[in-house]
Amino acid sequence: MKTILVPYDFSEQAKNAFEFAKGLAKKNNAHLKLLHVLETPTMTSLGTMGTVESGHEIDQIYVIELVEKRKQQLADLEAQHTDPDYKFSTKLIFGNPYAGITKEVTDFDAQLIVMGSKGSSGLEELLIGSNTEKVVRNAKCPVITIKDQRDIKNIKKIVFASDFAGDSLKVVNKLKKLQNTLGAELFLVKINTPSMFENSRSAIKSMQNFIKDHQLENTYFEVYNSSSEEEGIIEYAEDINADMIAMSTHGRTGFLHLLSGSIAEDVVNHAKRPVWTMKVK
């Protein structure tokens, strides 16, 4: 976990994610990069250095002022948060936030993304989704989503929800590293629902084998019944007073995603706790 990327839009959720990421960066002596993607009015275009190249005069003035404001804000953040325990840098780019984040993940070789999420619901969740959801669905590295203020020192119980059949070795190894970094206990949970039911003996055996196969330590397991997987994961985390939820995601897109949805994205939207996700493939 030597490179941590924080997409930053100056919202309270982004500030909370930044503070959380700083704690991780200190523990890992990592390079923490704060990325701000600036969207501009539709009729205004910018050069790579933020120079306004076209657009209406009023829009040009607005964009010029906004670019200068954001540059100064980022410079102030660099000055305020320089720390000998980790490397810190900021970057300002222009365009679509999701596209900008995706490109920077590759260019920076990010090993972890920490980003704020306000969640979404109703029609917005069904039809549009959010940049956070898109990153969770498609990122090549683990993503931690943060809503409110959280101190990494208080992350001592991590719930890992799974069917314990389709998780890749890479996902489990990344989760083990996070567990070790935080000094946390791991709670495996298999959610039983009316439509996706597995008898307790079989589910417990799967989790016991999972612990043995991956040499997990400080790990507990439980079968939990609920009306849906999403509700069960959130309810179980609440019942044991967990500090973080962890899940893998299959990264389905297009028509398949519309049909099946994503449990991980639903949990990211509705859980109050930080959520760690990683794409299986």
C-alpha positions as CSV (number, residue, x, y, z in Angstrom):
1,M,0.0,0.0,0.0
2,K,2.6,2.5,-1.1
3,T,0.5,4.7,-3.4
4,I,-2.9,6.0,-2.1
5,L,-5.1,8.2,-4.4
6,V,-7.8,10.4,-2.9
7,P,-10.3,11.9,-5.4
8,Y,-11.1,15.3,-3.8
9,D,-14.0,17.6,-4.6
10,F,-13.8,19.8,-1.4
11,S,-17.0,18.3,0.0
12,E,-17.2,17.2,3.7
13,Q,-17.2,13.5,2.6
14,A,-14.0,14.1,0.6
15,K,-12.4,15.9,3.6
16,N,-13.3,12.9,5.8
17,A,-11.8,10.5,3.2
18,F,-8.6,12.6,3.1
19,E,-8.2,12.5,6.8
20,F,-8.7,8.7,6.8
21,A,-6.2,8.3,4.0
22,K,-3.6,10.3,5.9
23,G,-3.7,7.8,8.7
24,L,-3.1,4.9,6.3
25,A,-0.3,6.8,4.5
26,K,1.5,7.4,7.9
27,K,1.2,3.7,8.8
28,N,2.6,2.6,5.4
29,N,5.1,5.5,4.7
30,A,3.1,5.8,1.5
31,H,2.8,8.4,-1.3
32,L,-0.6,10.1,-0.8
33,K,-1.9,12.0,-3.8
34,L,-5.0,14.2,-3.7
35,L,-6.7,14.5,-7.1
36,H,-9.1,17.3,-8.0
37,V,-11.0,16.9,-11.3
38,L,-12.5,20.2,-12.5
39,E,-15.5,20.0,-14.7
40,T,-16.1,23.1,-16.8
41,P,-19.3,24.6,-18.5
42,T,-20.3,22.6,-21.6
43,M,-19.3,25.3,-24.1
44,T,-16.0,26.1,-22.5
45,S,-12.8,24.2,-23.3
46,L,-9.5,24.2,-21.4
47,G,-6.0,23.5,-22.4
48,T,-3.9,20.9,-20.5
49,M,-2.5,23.7,-18.2
50,G,-6.0,25.1,-17.4
51,T,-5.9,27.9,-19.9
52,V,-9.3,28.8,-21.3
53,E,-9.3,28.3,-25.1
54,S,-12.9,28.8,-26.1
55,G,-16.4,29.6,-24.7
56,H,-18.7,32.5,-23.9
57,E,-17.0,35.4,-22.2
58,I,-18.9,35.1,-18.9
59,D,-18.1,31.4,-18.8
60,Q,-14.4,32.2,-19.5
61,I,-14.2,34.6,-16.6
62,Y,-15.9,32.1,-14.3
63,V,-13.6,29.3,-15.3
64,I,-10.5,31.4,-15.0
65,E,-11.4,32.4,-11.5
66,L,-12.4,28.9,-10.5
67,V,-9.1,27.4,-11.8
68,E,-7.1,30.0,-9.9
69,K,-9.1,29.3,-6.8
70,R,-8.6,25.6,-7.0
71,K,-4.9,25.9,-7.6
72,Q,-4.5,28.1,-4.5
73,Q,-6.6,25.7,-2.4
74,L,-4.5,22.7,-3.5
75,A,-1.3,24.7,-2.8
76,D,-2.6,25.5,0.7
77,L,-3.4,21.9,1.3
78,E,0.1,20.8,0.3
79,A,1.6,23.4,2.7
80,Q,-0.7,22.4,5.6
81,H,-0.4,18.7,5.3
82,T,3.3,18.1,4.6
83,D,4.5,15.3,6.9
84,P,7.8,13.5,7.3
85,D,5.9,10.2,7.7
86,Y,4.6,10.1,4.2
87,K,4.9,11.8,0.8
88,F,2.0,14.2,-0.1
89,S,1.2,15.7,-3.4
90,T,-1.8,17.2,-5.2
91,K,-2.9,17.3,-8.8
92,L,-5.5,19.3,-10.7
93,I,-6.9,18.0,-14.0
94,F,-9.8,19.0,-16.2
95,G,-12.7,17.0,-17.6
96,N,-15.0,14.2,-16.6
97,P,-14.4,13.1,-12.9
98,Y,-14.7,9.4,-13.5
99,A,-12.5,9.4,-16.6
100,G,-10.0,11.6,-14.8
101,I,-9.9,9.3,-11.8
102,T,-9.5,6.2,-13.9
103,K,-6.6,7.6,-15.9
104,E,-4.8,8.8,-12.7
105,V,-5.2,5.4,-11.1
106,T,-3.1,4.0,-14.0
107,D,-0.7,6.9,-14.3
108,F,0.0,7.0,-10.5
109,D,-0.1,3.1,-10.2
110,A,-2.5,3.6,-7.2
111,Q,-2.6,0.6,-4.9
112,L,-5.5,2.0,-3.0
113,I,-8.3,4.6,-3.6
114,V,-9.9,6.3,-0.6
115,M,-12.9,8.5,-1.6
116,G,-15.8,10.2,0.0
117,S,-19.4,9.1,-0.7
118,K,-22.7,10.8,0.1
119,G,-24.6,7.8,-1.1
120,S,-27.5,7.9,-3.5
121,S,-31.0,6.5,-3.5
122,G,-34.2,6.3,-5.4
123,L,-34.3,7.2,-9.1
124,E,-30.7,8.6,-9.0
125,E,-29.4,5.3,-7.7
126,L,-31.3,3.3,-10.3
127,L,-30.6,5.4,-13.4
128,I,-27.5,7.4,-12.9
129,G,-25.4,6.1,-10.1
130,S,-22.4,8.1,-8.9
131,N,-18.7,8.5,-9.7
132,T,-18.1,6.6,-6.5
133,E,-20.2,3.7,-7.7
134,K,-18.4,3.6,-11.1
135,V,-15.0,3.6,-9.4
136,V,-16.1,0.8,-7.0
137,R,-17.4,-1.2,-10.0
138,N,-14.3,-0.8,-12.2
139,A,-11.2,0.1,-10.3
140,K,-8.2,-2.2,-10.6
141,C,-7.2,-1.7,-7.0
142,P,-9.1,-1.7,-3.7
143,V,-11.4,1.2,-2.9
144,I,-12.4,2.5,0.6
145,T,-15.4,4.7,0.6
146,I,-16.0,7.1,3.5
147,K,-19.1,9.1,4.5
148,D,-18.4,10.5,8.0
149,Q,-15.3,11.2,10.1
150,R,-13.4,8.0,11.0
151,D,-10.0,7.5,12.7
152,I,-8.1,4.4,11.4
153,K,-7.1,3.8,15.1
154,N,-10.7,2.9,15.7
155,I,-11.0,0.3,12.9
156,K,-10.8,-2.8,15.0
157,K,-13.6,-5.0,13.5
158,I,-13.9,-5.7,9.8
159,V,-16.8,-7.6,8.4
160,F,-16.0,-9.6,5.2
161,A,-19.3,-10.6,3.5
162,S,-19.0,-13.3,0.8
163,D,-20.3,-16.6,-0.6
164,F,-16.7,-17.9,0.1
165,A,-16.5,-19.4,-3.3
166,G,-15.7,-16.7,-5.8
167,D,-13.1,-14.5,-4.1
168,S,-9.7,-14.4,-5.8
169,L,-6.5,-15.0,-3.9
170,K,-5.5,-11.4,-4.9
171,V,-8.6,-10.0,-3.1
172,V,-8.0,-12.0,0.0
173,N,-4.3,-11.1,0.2
174,K,-5.1,-7.4,-0.1
175,L,-7.7,-7.7,2.7
176,K,-5.2,-9.5,4.9
177,K,-2.7,-6.7,4.4
178,L,-5.4,-4.2,5.4
179,Q,-6.3,-6.3,8.5
180,N,-2.6,-6.4,9.5
181,T,-2.1,-2.7,8.9
182,L,-5.1,-1.8,11.1
183,G,-4.5,-4.6,13.7
184,A,-8.2,-5.5,13.3
185,E,-10.2,-8.7,13.8
186,L,-11.9,-10.1,10.8
187,F,-15.5,-11.3,10.9
188,L,-16.6,-13.6,8.0
189,V,-20.3,-13.6,7.3
190,K,-22.5,-15.6,4.9
191,I,-25.9,-14.0,4.4
192,N,-28.8,-16.4,4.0
193,T,-31.8,-15.0,2.2
194,P,-35.1,-16.7,1.1
195,S,-33.9,-16.8,-2.5
196,M,-30.3,-17.6,-1.8
197,F,-30.4,-20.1,1.0
198,E,-27.6,-22.4,2.1
199,N,-27.9,-24.7,5.1
200,S,-25.8,-23.7,8.1
201,R,-23.6,-26.8,8.1
202,S,-22.5,-26.2,4.5
203,A,-22.0,-22.5,5.0
204,I,-19.9,-23.0,8.2
205,K,-17.8,-25.6,6.5
206,S,-17.1,-23.2,3.6
207,M,-16.0,-20.5,6.0
208,Q,-13.8,-22.9,8.0
209,N,-12.1,-24.0,4.8
210,F,-11.7,-20.4,3.7
211,I,-9.9,-19.5,7.0
212,K,-7.7,-22.6,6.7
213,D,-6.9,-22.1,3.0
214,H,-5.9,-18.5,3.3
215,Q,-4.3,-18.9,6.7
216,L,-6.4,-16.1,8.3
217,E,-5.7,-15.1,11.9
218,N,-7.9,-13.3,14.4
219,T,-10.9,-14.4,12.3
220,Y,-14.4,-15.4,13.3
221,F,-17.4,-16.5,11.2
222,E,-21.2,-16.5,11.3
223,V,-24.2,-17.4,9.2
224,Y,-26.8,-14.5,9.2
225,N,-30.4,-14.6,8.0
226,S,-32.0,-11.6,6.4
227,S,-34.5,-10.7,3.7
228,S,-31.7,-9.5,1.3
229,E,-28.0,-9.7,1.1
230,E,-27.5,-6.0,1.3
231,E,-29.7,-5.6,4.3
232,G,-28.1,-8.6,6.0
233,I,-24.6,-7.2,5.6
234,I,-25.5,-3.8,7.0
235,E,-27.6,-5.4,9.8
236,Y,-24.8,-7.8,10.8
237,A,-22.2,-5.0,10.9
238,E,-24.6,-3.0,13.1
239,D,-25.3,-6.0,15.4
240,I,-21.6,-6.6,16.2
241,N,-20.7,-2.9,16.1
242,A,-18.2,-3.4,13.3
243,D,-16.0,-0.5,12.1
244,M,-15.7,-1.4,8.4
245,I,-17.4,-3.6,5.8
246,A,-15.3,-5.5,3.2
247,M,-16.6,-7.1,0.0
248,S,-15.5,-8.1,-3.4
249,T,-17.3,-7.0,-6.6
250,H,-17.5,-8.6,-10.0
251,G,-17.5,-5.3,-11.9
252,R,-20.5,-6.0,-14.1
253,T,-21.4,-3.3,-16.6
254,G,-24.0,-2.5,-19.2
255,F,-27.1,-4.6,-19.5
256,L,-25.9,-7.3,-17.1
257,H,-25.3,-4.7,-14.4
258,L,-28.8,-3.3,-15.0
259,L,-30.3,-6.7,-14.6
260,S,-28.4,-8.0,-11.6
261,G,-27.2,-4.8,-9.9
262,S,-24.4,-4.9,-7.5
263,I,-24.6,-5.8,-3.8
264,A,-21.3,-4.0,-3.2
265,E,-22.5,-0.8,-4.7
266,D,-25.8,-1.0,-2.8
267,V,-23.9,-1.4,0.5
268,V,-21.6,1.5,-0.4
269,N,-24.7,3.7,-1.0
270,H,-26.5,2.7,2.2
271,A,-24.0,1.7,4.8
272,K,-22.9,4.3,7.3
273,R,-19.6,2.6,7.9
274,P,-16.5,2.7,5.7
275,V,-16.7,0.1,3.0
276,W,-13.6,-1.6,1.4
277,T,-14.2,-3.2,-2.0
278,M,-12.1,-4.8,-4.7
279,K,-13.0,-6.2,-8.1
280,V,-12.5,-9.9,-8.4
281,K,-11.1,-9.8,-12.0
